[in-house]
């Protein structure tokens, strides 16, 4: 059983007096995945087929309710999946996802929410919980920090982990209100794994453009390095694509398999910006509207990981969004490029 991520994260989470003196490699590089993170039915099979390079799973299983309680979504707490992941030695740290800030803004519901999360983690014997709360207004900034700090204290008291997914930004104010509402200087010290969603740079409502441009990603990591130890940071890594019908927003999600069908049928030229290397095609099939597609493949994944590790060799790993239908060679890239396995000194 592979328990590298759990061991590494527990060393961070527990008080110094409780830590083992065994050194942990500074080059440890962990690969986390969110599941499900695509509509493709093959996401679970992809996960299980690449257990040798996957070090932790964040199943999207819960969402908060207005009174502070936590609600399971359809398919949550799947006993067969839990058994398979635990048999494989994967730490299971489910994600609670939300786009609303009212639960944490009110002191009473915030306390009830923390209680509910702690009870859930203990009842299900999870290794911890992942918080993915997005798009808050700026006036929730302090309340969100207080929520994370309070939840961290409670979970750590039970030997559990707290991980978080945050909006990407290259400065405290970020490019929009949701990013500004997340105060990295308070959040990062409270969590064990700090995942930055370095994708959807423009998003589906923007004109055609790279989904996770490497120069921008490096700027975000540079800011993160000014806030926290990058060994706890996971760089968000997209495995999906967007297609813009007629070259106009909104875009729709497409996976690598779908892009290959376009390529096989219409033979468009695959283009890349040398500064970024994310693949794109721009073509007008006979009888169909023009399509502009940006997508991840092994070449773009390799370029981004190589550039990130060259600039920030202490980076703690990546977190993948878009399981299912991705370029299968992406996984070989991660096998080949990560400097060490998660929590160990060896490949």
Secondary structure, DSSP 8 states (H G I E B T S, - for coil): ---HHHHHHHHHHS-GGGS------TT--EEEEEES-SS-TTHHHHHHHTTTT--EEEEEEEEE-TTS-EEE-TTTT-HHHHHHHHHTT-EEEEEEEES--HHHHSHHHHHHHHHHHHHHHHHHT-SEEEEEE----GGGHHHHHHHHHHHHHHHHHTT-EEEEEEE--SSSS-SSHHHHTS-HHHHHHH-SEEEEE---SS-TTSSS--SS-HHHHHHHHHHHHHHS-GGGEEEEEE--EEEEETT-SS-EEE-HHHHHHHHHHH----EE-TTT--EEEEE--TTS--EEEEE--HHHHHHHHHHHHHH-TT--EEEEE--SSS-THHHHHHHHH-SS-TTSS--
